[in-house]
Amino acid sequence: MKKTLVACALLGSIAATSAHAATVVGFKVGGDYWEADAEGTFAQKGVAQQEFDYSSSSQGSVWVAIEHPIPLVPNFKIRENSLDADGKATLGGEWDFAGSQFNDDVTTVSNLSNTDFVLYWELLDNDIVALDLGAAYKKMHGSFRVHQVSPSGVVGAYSQKDLDDGVVMAYANAEVGIPGIGLYVFADVMQGIDESNVYDYQLGLGWAFDGTALDTKIRFGYRDFNFDVNDFDGVTANMQFKGYFAGLELVF
C-alpha cells in the first residue's frame, strides 16, 4: 500500500506540470457488452481446486468518470462489472466446499462481479495521444456456489462462499488517434499489486464523433480478466473471463 501511495504522489507531481491538463470539469458515461468465455478452477482454502466446464455467457460493464483541472487532485472513475458463469463437473471423489461434502455430479454458479474505484491523472490529452495513469481498488462482491446434482439430474443442496474483499491495482489508459477522422486505438490496463496474478485489461479500436453538447465514442475490442488468488476470503481460485466486447461512451 505504501508503494502505491508513493506512486500516486509522483504521478500527481507530473500531472501538475503537464501542459495538456484539462481546463474544465468533464464527465464520461459509458457501457460495454461483453461476450466472454469463462474457464478455471476454485476451492476452499486447503482443498485441491476443482475444474469446471463453463458455458459462454454475456457480461457487461458500466462506468462514470469525473475529470477536472485542479492540480495534484486525481480524477475519479467508478466502473461496475457484472461477471458470472454457470459450470458443471463430475467429481472423482468427495470434495469439501464451504462446510459441505460433494461427490459425483455438481454444478456451480461462479460470480466474480466487482466494482472498480479508480483515481488517475491525465498526463497527456491531445488529438494524437492521451495517457492516464493512476491506481485503483477492485472491490469484489460475488460468490462461488456449488450445487449437488442427484443421479436423476435433480439439482439439490448447495454451499456458497461469498467474496467481499478487494485488490489494490495499478491503472493505465492510453489512446492513439488519427487527427481529423476520429479513429483511435486504445488500451486500458489494471494490474494487481497486493494480488499480482489478478489483472483486467482491454485492447481495442474506436471512433470518436464530436458534437455540440457532447462527444460520442464507439468502441470494439478484446477484454481479459484473470482472477488467480490464494486465500482470498477463504477461497483459492484461478478463474479467467475473456472475449470480445462492444461499447459506447458519452463525453460531456
Secondary structure, DSSP 8 states (H G I E B T S, - for coil): -HHHHHHHHHHHHHHHT-TT--SS-EEEEEEEEEEEEEEEEEEETTS--EE-EE--EEEEEEEEEEE---SS--EEEEEEEE-EEEEEEE-SS-EEETTEEE-SEEEEEEE--EEEEEEEEEEEESSSEEEEEEEEEEEE--EEEEEEE-TTS-EEEEEEEE---EEEEEEEEEEEE-TTT-EEEEEEEEEESSSTTEEEEEEEEEEEE--SS-EEEEEEEEEEEEEEEEEETTEEEEEEEEEEEEEEEEE-
